[in-house]
Amino acid sequence: MFDVAGLRVMRAIAAEGSFTSAARSLGYTQPAVSQMVRRLEQRTGTVLVERHGRTVRLTEAGEVLARHAVQVLAALDNAEAEVAAIAGLQSGRVRLMAFPSSSATLVPKALASVKAAHPGVTVKFSEAEPPESLAALRAGLCDLAVAFTYDGTDAGRGEDDLEGLEVIDLLTDPVTVVLPADHPLAGQDVVALTELEHEQWIAGCPRCRGHLLSLSDKAGFQPEVAFETEDYVAVLGLVAAGLGVALVPRMILASVSHPGVRALPLEPRSSRSVQVVTTSDLLRVPAVRATLDALCVSARELDLAEPVASLGS
């Protein structure tokens, strides 16, 4: 029923006491102010202003409208200022979810970059594996989900429909085989998966276990999984104790080490893709875009190209 321009006119009339002064304060012409008042009176079905010569006086209905106009316009002005601050990256909130190994390598540098460049932007961070983070994105509970996929699969893995989502590739993370330091194969430059057919295995997260099963199936054997843990510190500890071998992405080894193990390239070569998933609408939000850009820079600076050998001093 009411438009913003009309509310501003009513507030100005109440403050200035005449159409002419109200028009001058707003930068309007006096006839334009009169026309807006008439339009408001038509919409409300009652008289809002009484004219007394060169001055005007608000009726009871006009006073009610002018009083509420002050509150409404103040709220709109505050909203406009907040939106402008968000658009200008002076403020904003981003909800980021990432899988655990990326939270120790990829994410910290990105968050530090956003904080330094845009101190008014707040990034809320929590850990979640891809099925949970993608579900949270779909439910509107996060804005960016850092996920991973192994060769031959997509981010959804059949657990979530990716239609309507934007998937941005960050980096390729090679998979290594981790052996006890005194393992007979630890001195090789490369380890063939078929050489590990009779080993006991330590499996990680469900997707990582699925990747192990897929690779071993192609190699013609069924791995004996003796231990399962999503804690890669525990994985390396179990390997160092001689309790098994494991496939570990190189990104994890950039932040976790153990003197009792060796990580070597695997044959056939395998890798996982690390990605950011969001929506096309969220990509247009400046704070979300700035966080995504920071993750891309962090990924480019994360050196995973060199082979890993000993993981301890």
C-alpha positions, 0 to 999 in steps of 0.5 A, a space after each residue: 500500500 505504501 511506497 518508500 517515497 511517500 513515507 519520506 514525504 510524510 516524514 518531511 511534512 511532519 518535520 518541516 510544516 509545509 509542502 514547500 519546505 518538505 519539497 526543498 528538503 527532499 529535492 522534489 518540486 512542490 507539485 510532486 509532493 502534493 501529488 504523492 500526498 494525494 496518492 497516499 490519501 487515495 490508497 488509505 481512503 482518508 485525509 492525511 494533511 489539512 491545509 492552512 494557507 501556506 502551512 499544513 497540519 497532519 490529521 490524526 491518520 497523517 500523524 500515525 503514518 508519519 510516526 511509523 514512517 520514521 521507524 520504517 525508513 530508519 530500518 530501511 536505511 540500516 538495511 541499505 547500509 548493511 547490504 552496501 557493507 556486504 556488497 563492498 566486503 566490509 562485512 559478511 558471513 560465510 559458512 564453510 564445511 571441509 573434510 578433515 585433511 583439508 582443514 589442516 592444509 588447504 583451509 587455514 591459509 585461505 581463512 587467514 587470507 580472507 581475514 587479512 584482506 577483508 577483516 569485516 567478513 566472518 567465516 564460520 568453519 566446521 569439519 564434515 566428510 563430503 556426504 554430510 557437507 553436500 547435504 548441508 549445502 543442499 539444506 542451506 546450512 553452509 555456503 561452501 563445501 570442500 569435498 573430494 572424489 577419487 578417480 572415476 567418481 563424482 562428488 555426489 557418489 550417488 549419495 547426493 544429486 549434484 544438479 544445480 550445484 557448482 563444482 570448482 576443481 581445486 587440485 589433484 591429490 596423488 595417493 601414496 602407499 604407506 609402509 612400515 619403515 622396515 618393510 621389505 618393499 620400503 626401499 623401492 621407488 614405486 610399489 605395485 599394488 599387486 605386491 601388497 596382495 597378502 598384506 593386512 590393510 588399514 582403511 580410512 573414511 568410507 570413501 577411502 575404503 571404497 577406493 581401496 576396494 575398487 583398486 584392489 578389485 581391478 588388481 585381482 584380489 580382495 584386501 584383508 582390512 584389519 583396522 578402520 579409522 578416519 584418524 590418519 594420525 592413528 593410521 600412521 601409528 598402526 602402520 609404524 607398529 607393523 600392523 598393516 599398510 595403507 593408502 594415504 593421499 599426499 595432502 594428509 602427509 603434508 601435515 601428519 608425519 611419523 618416523 616409523 613409516 615410508 610413503 611411496 608412489 603407487 602403481 597403478 597411479 591413483 589420485 583424488 580430486 579436491 573440489 569446492 561445491 556451492 550454488 550459482 546464487 551463492 557464487 554472486 555473494 561477494 564474501 562467498 566469492 572471496 572465500 572461494 578465491 582464497 581457497 583456489 590460491 591456497 590450493 595453487 600454493 600447496 605443493 603436492 607434486 614431489 614424491 614423499 619418502 620418509 615421513 619422520 626425522 
